[in-house]
Amino acid sequence: MARAFPGPGGATLLQPTAGGAALPAVLLAVIAGSIAIGVSAQVSIGIPIGPVPITGQTLVVLLIGAAYGSRLGAATVLSYLAQGAVGMPVFANGGAGLAVLTGPTGGYLAGFVMAAFLVGWLAERGWDRRAATTVLAMVAGNAVIYACGVTRLAEFIGWDRVWSAGVQPFLAGDALKVALASGILRGAWWLRERLTGQR
C-alpha cells in the first residue's frame, strides 16, 4: 500500500508504507511525468553560439522532483532518458538515441536525474514549506544541472567557451522557470487545500 502525500511540508507524491508502494499508482506517476518532460523538450529554442538549446525541461524536472520526492522523481527522469535511448523522439527537437545521451548535451540530461533527486530530497526535509526555501531547492537543482552539463560540454567545445555557450544564455530563462515552478507548485497545493481541506 501507499499513502498519497501531494501537499507541502516535505511530503512526496507516494510515501511507501510497510506494504510497499502501490505499483499502478507509481507507474502512472512515472508515465505522466516522463511524458511531461518529453513534451517540454519540444519547447526548444536553438542558440547560435552553442549546441545546447533552450527548452522547457528544467521547469518540469524541478516540479517533478518537488512533487514526487527524491526516489520517484529520479526514477521518472530515468524513465524519460530510457525512452529516448531506445529511439523514442522525446529529446529536444524530436531527438532520440544514445548519441544524444553521449553528445554535447548529455551532461545536462544526466543532471536532470540528479536535480530531481536533490530537489525531492530537500522537499522531503521541509524545504517546500516556504516560498524562499522552495526557490533555494530549485536553484540548487539548477546548479546541479549546470555542473553536469558544462562538464560534458567542455569535452566538445573547451572550458574557455562553456560559460558563453552552456551557462550564460540560460540564466535569465532558468530564473524565470524556477519562479514559475515554485509558483505552480504552491498554487497547486493551495487549490488542493481549498478543494479538499487537506494541508
VOTOR-599944 format. One record per residue (C-alpha): residue in one letter; y, z, x; residue number from 0. Coordinates in nm, 2 decimals. Layout:
N
ATOM   rest        v        w        u    nr
ATOM      A        Y        Z        X   NUM
...
***
This chain:
199
ATOM   rest        v        w        u    nr
ATOM      M     0.00     0.00     0.00     0
ATOM      A     0.36    -0.03     0.10     1
ATOM      R     0.69     0.13    -0.01     2
ATOM      A     0.98    -0.10    -0.06     3
ATOM      F     1.30     0.01     0.11     4
ATOM      P     1.55    -0.27     0.05     5
ATOM      G     1.86    -0.05     0.09     6
ATOM      P     2.07     0.12     0.36     7
ATOM      G     2.00     0.43     0.56     8
ATOM      G     1.77     0.30     0.83     9
ATOM      A     1.51     0.16     0.58    10
ATOM      T     1.31    -0.15     0.63    11
ATOM      L     1.20    -0.41     0.37    12
ATOM      L     0.85    -0.28     0.39    13
ATOM      Q     0.76     0.05     0.53    14
ATOM      P     0.38     0.07     0.57    15
ATOM      T     0.22     0.38     0.42    16
ATOM      A    -0.12     0.52     0.53    17
ATOM      G    -0.30     0.25     0.34    18
ATOM      G    -0.12    -0.03     0.53    19
ATOM      A     0.14    -0.28     0.41    20
ATOM      A     0.07    -0.50     0.10    21
ATOM      L    -0.03    -0.83     0.26    22
ATOM      P     0.11    -1.06    -0.02    23
ATOM      A     0.45    -0.89     0.00    24
ATOM      V     0.46    -0.92     0.38    25
ATOM      L     0.36    -1.29     0.37    26
ATOM      L     0.61    -1.37     0.10    27
ATOM      A     0.88    -1.20     0.31    28
ATOM      V     0.78    -1.38     0.63    29
ATOM      I     0.77    -1.72     0.45    30
ATOM      A     1.10    -1.67     0.28    31
ATOM      G     1.27    -1.55     0.60    32
ATOM      S     1.13    -1.83     0.81    33
ATOM      I     1.24    -2.09     0.56    34
ATOM      A     1.59    -1.94     0.56    35
ATOM      I     1.60    -1.97     0.94    36
ATOM      G     1.48    -2.33     0.93    37
ATOM      V     1.74    -2.43     0.66    38
ATOM      S     2.02    -2.26     0.86    39
ATOM      A     1.92    -2.45     1.17    40
ATOM      Q     2.01    -2.77     0.99    41
ATOM      V     2.37    -2.65     0.95    42
ATOM      S     2.44    -2.78     1.30    43
ATOM      I     2.74    -2.90     1.49    44
ATOM      G     2.70    -3.06     1.83    45
ATOM      I     2.95    -2.97     2.11    46
ATOM      P     3.04    -3.23     2.37    47
ATOM      I     3.02    -3.00     2.67    48
ATOM      G     2.65    -2.89     2.65    49
ATOM      P     2.31    -2.93     2.48    50
ATOM      V     2.34    -2.62     2.26    51
ATOM      P     2.46    -2.69     1.91    52
ATOM      I     2.64    -2.45     1.68    53
ATOM      T     2.41    -2.36     1.39    54
ATOM      G     2.38    -2.10     1.11    55
ATOM      Q     2.07    -1.95     1.26    56
ATOM      T     2.23    -1.65     1.42    57
ATOM      L     2.36    -1.53     1.08    58
ATOM      V     2.02    -1.55     0.92    59
ATOM      V     1.83    -1.39     1.22    60
ATOM      L     2.07    -1.09     1.22    61
ATOM      L     2.03    -1.05     0.84    62
ATOM      I     1.66    -1.07     0.87    63
ATOM      G     1.65    -0.81     1.14    64
ATOM      A     1.87    -0.57     0.95    65
ATOM      A     1.69    -0.62     0.61    66
ATOM      Y     1.33    -0.64     0.73    67
ATOM      G     1.33    -0.40     1.02    68
ATOM      S     1.21    -0.44     1.37    69
ATOM      R     0.84    -0.55     1.34    70
ATOM      L     0.86    -0.76     1.02    71
ATOM      G     1.19    -0.91     1.14    72
ATOM      A     1.05    -1.02     1.48    73
ATOM      A     0.73    -1.14     1.31    74
ATOM      T     0.93    -1.36     1.07    75
ATOM      V     1.12    -1.52     1.36    76
ATOM      L     0.79    -1.57     1.55    77
ATOM      S     0.66    -1.75     1.24    78
ATOM      Y     0.96    -1.98     1.24    79
ATOM      L     0.91    -2.06     1.60    80
ATOM      A     0.54    -2.13     1.54    81
ATOM      Q     0.62    -2.37     1.26    82
ATOM      G     0.85    -2.56     1.50    83
ATOM      A     0.60    -2.55     1.78    84
ATOM      V     0.33    -2.72     1.57    85
ATOM      G     0.56    -3.00     1.47    86
ATOM      M     0.74    -2.89     1.15    87
ATOM      P     1.11    -3.01     1.18    88
ATOM      V     1.26    -2.67     1.15    89
ATOM      F     1.47    -2.66     1.47    90
ATOM      A     1.83    -2.77     1.49    91
ATOM      N     1.89    -3.13     1.37    92
ATOM      G     1.52    -3.16     1.25    93
ATOM      G     1.38    -3.09     1.60    94
ATOM      A     1.02    -2.99     1.65    95
ATOM      G     0.76    -2.94     1.91    96
ATOM      L     0.70    -2.74     2.23    97
ATOM      A     0.96    -2.95     2.41    98
ATOM      V     1.23    -2.78     2.21    99
ATOM      L     1.10    -2.43     2.30   100
ATOM      T     1.08    -2.52     2.67   101
ATOM      G     1.40    -2.71     2.68   102
ATOM      P     1.76    -2.60     2.73   103
ATOM      T     1.79    -2.42     2.40   104
ATOM      G     1.46    -2.25     2.43   105
ATOM      G     1.61    -1.93     2.56   106
ATOM      Y     1.83    -1.89     2.25   107
ATOM      L     1.52    -1.94     2.03   108
ATOM      A     1.33    -1.67     2.22   109
ATOM      G     1.64    -1.45     2.20   110
ATOM      F     1.62    -1.47     1.82   111
ATOM      V     1.29    -1.28     1.82   112
ATOM      M     1.43    -1.00     2.05   113
ATOM      A     1.76    -0.99     1.85   114
ATOM      A     1.58    -0.95     1.52   115
ATOM      F     1.37    -0.67     1.66   116
ATOM      L     1.67    -0.49     1.81   117
ATOM      V     1.88    -0.51     1.50   118
ATOM      G     1.59    -0.40     1.29   119
ATOM      W     1.51    -0.11     1.53   120
ATOM      L     1.87     0.01     1.52   121
ATOM      A     1.88    -0.02     1.14   122
ATOM      E     1.56     0.19     1.12   123
ATOM      R     1.76     0.46     1.31   124
ATOM      G     2.05     0.46     1.07   125
ATOM      W     2.29     0.21     1.22   126
ATOM      D     2.31     0.02     0.89   127
ATOM      R     2.46     0.33     0.72   128
ATOM      R     2.82     0.24     0.81   129
ATOM      A     3.00    -0.08     0.85   130
ATOM      A     3.11    -0.01     1.21   131
ATOM      T     2.76     0.06     1.33   132
ATOM      T     2.61    -0.23     1.13   133
ATOM      V     2.86    -0.46     1.32   134
ATOM      L     2.77    -0.30     1.65   135
ATOM      A     2.40    -0.35     1.59   136
ATOM      M     2.46    -0.72     1.52   137
ATOM      V     2.68    -0.76     1.82   138
ATOM      A     2.40    -0.61     2.03   139
ATOM      G     2.16    -0.86     1.87   140
ATOM      N     2.41    -1.14     1.96   141
ATOM      A     2.43    -1.02     2.32   142
ATOM      V     2.05    -1.04     2.35   143
ATOM      I     2.06    -1.40     2.22   144
ATOM      Y     2.32    -1.49     2.47   145
ATOM      A     2.14    -1.32     2.76   146
ATOM      C     1.82    -1.50     2.69   147
ATOM      G     1.99    -1.83     2.61   148
ATOM      V     2.20    -1.86     2.92   149
ATOM      T     1.92    -1.75     3.15   150
ATOM      R     1.72    -2.05     3.03   151
ATOM      L     2.01    -2.29     3.00   152
ATOM      A     2.12    -2.22     3.36   153
ATOM      E     1.79    -2.38     3.48   154
ATOM      F     1.92    -2.71     3.33   155
ATOM      I     2.29    -2.71     3.39   156
ATOM      G     2.35    -2.44     3.66   157
ATOM      W     2.51    -2.10     3.63   158
ATOM      D     2.86    -2.25     3.70   159
ATOM      R     2.85    -2.42     3.36   160
ATOM      V     2.67    -2.17     3.13   161
ATOM      W     2.99    -1.99     3.03   162
ATOM      S     3.17    -2.30     2.92   163
ATOM      A     2.86    -2.47     2.77   164
ATOM      G     2.65    -2.18     2.65   165
ATOM      V     2.88    -1.89     2.56   166
ATOM      Q     3.25    -1.96     2.51   167
ATOM      P     3.22    -2.23     2.24   168
ATOM      F     3.01    -1.99     2.02   169
ATOM      L     3.21    -1.67     2.05   170
ATOM      A     3.45    -1.72     1.76   171
ATOM      G     3.18    -1.86     1.53   172
ATOM      D     2.94    -1.57     1.61   173
ATOM      A     3.21    -1.32     1.54   174
ATOM      L     3.26    -1.47     1.20   175
ATOM      K     2.88    -1.48     1.15   176
ATOM      V     2.85    -1.11     1.24   177
ATOM      A     3.12    -1.02     0.99   178
ATOM      L     2.96    -1.23     0.72   179
ATOM      A     2.61    -1.09     0.79   180
ATOM      S     2.75    -0.73     0.78   181
ATOM      G     2.93    -0.80     0.46   182
ATOM      I     2.65    -0.98     0.29   183
ATOM      L     2.40    -0.71     0.38   184
ATOM      R     2.62    -0.43     0.25   185
ATOM      G     2.72    -0.63    -0.05   186
ATOM      A     2.35    -0.69    -0.14   187
ATOM      W     2.29    -0.31    -0.12   188
ATOM      W     2.60    -0.24    -0.33   189
ATOM      L     2.48    -0.48    -0.60   190
ATOM      R     2.13    -0.33    -0.59   191
ATOM      E     2.27     0.02    -0.62   192
ATOM      R     2.48    -0.08    -0.93   193
ATOM      L     2.18    -0.25    -1.09   194
ATOM      T     1.91     0.00    -1.02   195
ATOM      G     2.09     0.32    -0.94   196
ATOM      Q     1.89     0.34    -0.61   197
ATOM      R     2.06     0.42    -0.28   198
***
